[in-house]
Amino acid sequence: MTVEQGISLSSFEEFYNAKRPHLVRTLVIVLGNRELGIEAADEAMTRAYQRWADVQTYDNPGGWVYRVAMNWARTKLRRSKRELPSVYVTDKPHIEDPQFEPKLDAALAELPEKYRAPVVLRYYMDWSMEEISDSLGIPKGTVKSRIHRGVAALQKSLGEAT
């Protein structure tokens, strides 16, 4: 790909460096599998690079990359006839992350994915309700209710007062 094609490699590099660590961490938590999360993030970033001229113009390029990663991971799991693991990988991911919290991560792992994904996207990725809605392909009201229920379940699991 060349600069003549309208691709700013420096803007992709900035995007990659800023977004990949959080994307990997989010996918590891949502998928419950470190290796699959890393592989899905890398696949999605590769696809973003290949289409960067278009992707960089999207309102939420990070949401597009997240959605591509999740779709790729689900396809890979379906093809291998496995389901998303219900038990969280308890060892620390091979990425430095100051936000790693073993008790919280274990509690997140116990949430069904439909609650886990919106909670992680909202509070870890700091996405808006609209960005989460667009990325997950669900209405904004559904996002709000899933986050509310997910947080309530986390508080109960962690023994915090609601």
C-alpha positions as CSV (number, residue, x, y, z in Angstrom):
1,M,0.0,0.0,0.0
2,T,1.3,3.4,-0.8
3,V,0.8,6.9,0.3
4,E,-0.7,7.7,-3.1
5,Q,-3.6,5.4,-2.2
6,G,-4.5,7.8,0.6
7,I,-3.2,5.7,3.4
8,S,-1.3,7.4,6.2
9,L,0.9,4.7,7.6
10,S,1.9,7.0,10.5
11,S,-1.8,7.4,11.4
12,F,-2.2,3.6,11.4
13,E,0.9,3.2,13.5
14,E,-0.5,5.7,16.0
15,F,-3.9,3.9,16.0
16,Y,-2.2,0.5,16.4
17,N,0.1,1.6,19.3
18,A,-2.8,3.4,21.1
19,K,-5.5,0.8,20.6
20,R,-3.9,-2.7,20.4
21,P,-3.0,-3.2,24.1
22,H,-6.5,-2.3,25.2
23,L,-8.1,-4.4,22.4
24,V,-6.0,-7.4,23.4
25,R,-7.0,-7.0,27.0
26,T,-10.6,-6.6,26.2
27,L,-10.7,-9.6,23.9
28,V,-8.9,-11.8,26.5
29,I,-11.5,-10.9,29.1
30,V,-14.5,-11.1,26.8
31,L,-13.4,-14.4,25.1
32,G,-12.0,-15.9,28.2
33,N,-8.9,-17.1,26.3
34,R,-5.6,-15.3,26.1
35,E,-4.3,-16.9,23.0
36,L,-7.6,-16.5,21.1
37,G,-7.8,-12.8,22.2
38,I,-4.3,-12.0,21.0
39,E,-4.8,-13.8,17.7
40,A,-8.2,-12.1,17.1
41,A,-6.7,-8.7,17.9
42,D,-3.8,-9.3,15.5
43,E,-6.2,-10.5,12.7
44,A,-8.4,-7.5,13.1
45,M,-5.5,-5.1,13.1
46,T,-4.2,-6.7,10.0
47,R,-7.5,-6.3,8.3
48,A,-7.7,-2.7,9.5
49,Y,-4.2,-2.0,8.0
50,Q,-5.3,-3.5,4.7
51,R,-8.4,-1.2,4.6
52,W,-6.9,1.8,6.5
53,A,-7.9,4.3,3.9
54,D,-11.5,3.5,4.7
55,V,-11.3,2.5,8.3
56,Q,-9.6,5.7,9.4
57,T,-12.6,7.6,8.2
58,Y,-15.1,5.7,10.4
59,D,-16.6,7.4,13.4
60,N,-15.3,4.6,15.6
61,P,-12.4,2.8,14.0
62,G,-11.8,1.0,17.3
63,G,-15.3,-0.3,17.3
64,W,-14.9,-1.6,13.8
65,V,-11.7,-3.4,14.8
66,Y,-13.4,-4.9,17.9
67,R,-16.3,-6.2,15.9
68,V,-14.0,-7.7,13.3
69,A,-12.0,-9.4,16.0
70,M,-15.1,-10.8,17.7
71,N,-16.5,-12.1,14.4
72,W,-13.2,-13.7,13.5
73,A,-12.9,-15.4,16.9
74,R,-16.5,-16.7,16.8
75,T,-15.9,-18.1,13.3
76,K,-12.7,-19.8,14.4
77,L,-14.5,-21.3,17.5
78,R,-17.4,-22.4,15.4
79,R,-15.1,-24.1,12.8
80,S,-13.2,-25.8,15.5
81,K,-16.6,-26.9,17.1
82,R,-15.7,-25.4,20.4
83,E,-17.8,-23.0,22.5
84,L,-16.6,-19.9,24.2
85,P,-14.9,-21.1,27.4
86,S,-16.8,-20.4,30.5
87,V,-13.8,-20.6,32.8
88,Y,-11.4,-17.7,32.7
89,V,-7.7,-18.2,32.0
90,T,-6.3,-17.4,35.4
91,D,-2.7,-16.7,34.5
92,K,-1.8,-13.1,33.8
93,P,-1.8,-12.2,30.1
94,H,1.6,-11.7,28.5
95,I,0.9,-8.0,28.2
96,E,1.8,-5.4,30.8
97,D,-1.4,-4.0,32.2
98,P,-1.6,-1.9,35.3
99,Q,-5.3,-2.5,35.4
100,F,-5.0,-6.3,35.9
101,E,-7.2,-7.2,38.9
102,P,-7.4,-10.9,39.5
103,K,-10.6,-10.8,41.6
104,L,-12.4,-8.5,39.2
105,D,-11.2,-10.5,36.1
106,A,-12.4,-13.7,37.7
107,A,-15.8,-12.1,38.4
108,L,-16.0,-10.8,34.9
109,A,-15.3,-14.3,33.6
110,E,-18.3,-15.6,35.4
111,L,-20.6,-13.1,33.6
112,P,-22.3,-14.3,30.4
113,E,-20.8,-12.8,27.4
114,K,-23.9,-10.7,26.6
115,Y,-23.2,-8.8,29.9
116,R,-19.4,-9.1,30.0
117,A,-18.8,-7.5,26.6
118,P,-20.8,-4.3,27.2
119,V,-19.3,-3.9,30.7
120,V,-15.8,-4.3,29.5
121,L,-16.3,-2.0,26.6
122,R,-17.9,0.7,28.8
123,Y,-15.6,0.7,31.8
124,Y,-12.3,-0.7,30.4
125,M,-12.4,0.8,26.9
126,D,-14.4,3.9,28.0
127,W,-16.7,3.7,25.0
128,S,-19.9,5.6,24.8
129,M,-23.3,3.8,24.8
130,E,-23.6,4.6,21.1
131,E,-20.1,3.1,20.3
132,I,-21.0,0.0,22.2
133,S,-24.4,-0.3,20.4
134,D,-22.8,0.1,17.0
135,S,-20.0,-2.3,17.7
136,L,-22.2,-5.0,19.2
137,G,-25.1,-4.4,16.8
138,I,-27.7,-4.1,19.6
139,P,-29.9,-1.1,20.5
140,K,-28.6,1.5,22.9
141,G,-31.3,0.6,25.5
142,T,-30.2,-3.0,25.5
143,V,-26.6,-1.9,26.1
144,K,-27.7,0.2,29.1
145,S,-29.7,-2.7,30.6
146,R,-26.9,-5.2,30.0
147,I,-24.4,-2.9,31.6
148,H,-26.7,-2.3,34.6
149,R,-27.3,-6.0,35.1
150,G,-23.7,-6.9,34.5
151,V,-22.5,-4.3,37.1
152,A,-25.1,-5.5,39.6
153,A,-23.9,-9.1,39.1
154,L,-20.2,-8.0,39.6
155,Q,-21.1,-6.1,42.7
156,K,-22.8,-9.2,44.1
157,S,-20.0,-11.4,43.1
158,L,-17.4,-9.1,44.7
159,G,-19.5,-8.7,47.8
160,E,-19.9,-4.9,47.3
161,A,-23.0,-3.1,48.5
162,T,-25.3,-2.0,45.6
